[in-house]
Amino acid sequence: MTFYFIRRFLLIIPTFLGITLITFLILQIVPGGPLEMEIMKIRMGGQKGGESGSTSGSTQNIPQSAIDELKKFYGFDKPIHERYLIWVGNLLKFDLGRSYVYSEPVWDVIKSRFPVSIYFGLIGFILTYMVCVPLGVYKAVKNGSVFDFISSSLVFIGYSIPGFAFGALMLVLFGGGSFWNVFPLGGFRSDGWDDFSFGAKIWDQAKHTFLPVLSYMIGSFATLTILTKNTVIDNLGQDYIRTAFSKGISEKKVIFGHALRNSMIPIATGLGHFLSLVLAGSFLIEKVFNINGMGLLGYTSIVQRDYPVVMGILVISTLLLLIGNILSDMIYAIVDPRIRFN
């Protein structure tokens, strides 16, 4: 089994190169790139100048030498394959490039967003397990009851609503300026947060946290809840459970000490994706709530054609996902000694 995981780690390299190569090619050939946007800005500036009478309409024509300089600045003076090889070479030196928009190293731009994304991702991850696992167990015990039917209906309704749409709806109903003005319209903290008292800081942070975390979690409720319910039901039908009941062991002890323990095997594999918490959530959710995290950075970078930042976020997210998948298999093998990977 050791050799299996060694092969899995070695496969990260071609998988990573394949993902980054495809994304890099798409970004390079898609119309409306940074070069075209810069030329458009210059031409729009020339049009405005011509309208004001300060310059003539000929300023819209950009000299070829200026275009060549722009191509050299953005790296478009070289073939696509050579650009990709240069990018990979810089990546091996831990150089993600320099942001077109922020004029800073990509790593500096990205790392400033880590604390915000980790904060929301960690809270959402913990609360999801704290709510969904007990709910799934109770649904398994009450399988077929009115509670099971109503809770399943609510869970799947929530699953069918995109997180960003749910967040926008919550802001309309409960955001600042609405009839129920309970939560702020967005952001991570209120202005002047550093000057608040300790209790006011906690309360302000909680108000800014509740709706975004709820939007993050709503999509994962159905998956984890139903998975827990089905695995518990499956274990409750096993022979060892009937044997435990025949020995006079209490129902509570049988469920939580035997059935739930074995039911946690498939559920525990999700812990391997703990590393991907840094990019938890959705680009659109952070856009809706104006949260200055990795999601909003990725969204604005795509819109503004800040390709170095887009590729930097892709590098981090791809590595975390690939490593998280391997860790999930490791956890699966640890919690269930019967599993053997060949």
C-alpha angles and dihedrals in degrees: 000000000000091000089051092059092043088056090047091054091047090051088060088077100059092036091052092047091049094051095046093044094053092046092045092052092048092050092049098049101035112106121247096046126161092276093053091045092052092049090049091052091052092049092047088051089051091051092052091048091050092050091053091051095239093112137017127255089255089079087081088073108085116207115247090237090060091049090050090052090051090050090051092048093052093039095245092126090084131066117270095249091051091049091053093049090050090050092050091048091053090046090056086057089051090250112138093180132243126299116248092210103038097032089221134110110283092235091057090050093049101042092057088064096050098088093053095048093044090050095055094036095051094047092047092048094050095044092048092058093040092054105030100046096053090041091052092049092050091047089052091052091046094040111164095013127125089257091054092050096046095044092048090051092051093045094052093044088056091046091054093054115082112238094237092051091049090049092051090049091050091051091052092050102036107013127109113293094024126114090261098045096187106128134037120257093248146297131107097266138356122265112272092024092146090062094054123104118255094260092045090051092054093047093047092048091049092053091051091047105047103072098039092049090047089052091049092050102043095081096050095048095084097046098050096037095051092042090054092046095049095046092049091048090049092051093045088062095054124109095244090060092053089048090052091051091048089056089059097251112159119259092240093054093046093051099043100028100042116010098039093044092059092038090061091069097086092033093054092059089074088068088075089072091060088107091063090064089099088072098032120145131025137302089229094047091056089045092053093049095035091234111170096223138117093286095056090043091054092047095050092043091056092046093047093043092238092162099177090058092045091053091045092055089045091053093052096042093046094050092046092049095048094046091044091056091054092047089052090057090047092052090047091055093045098050093042112042089189090071114094122177116208 
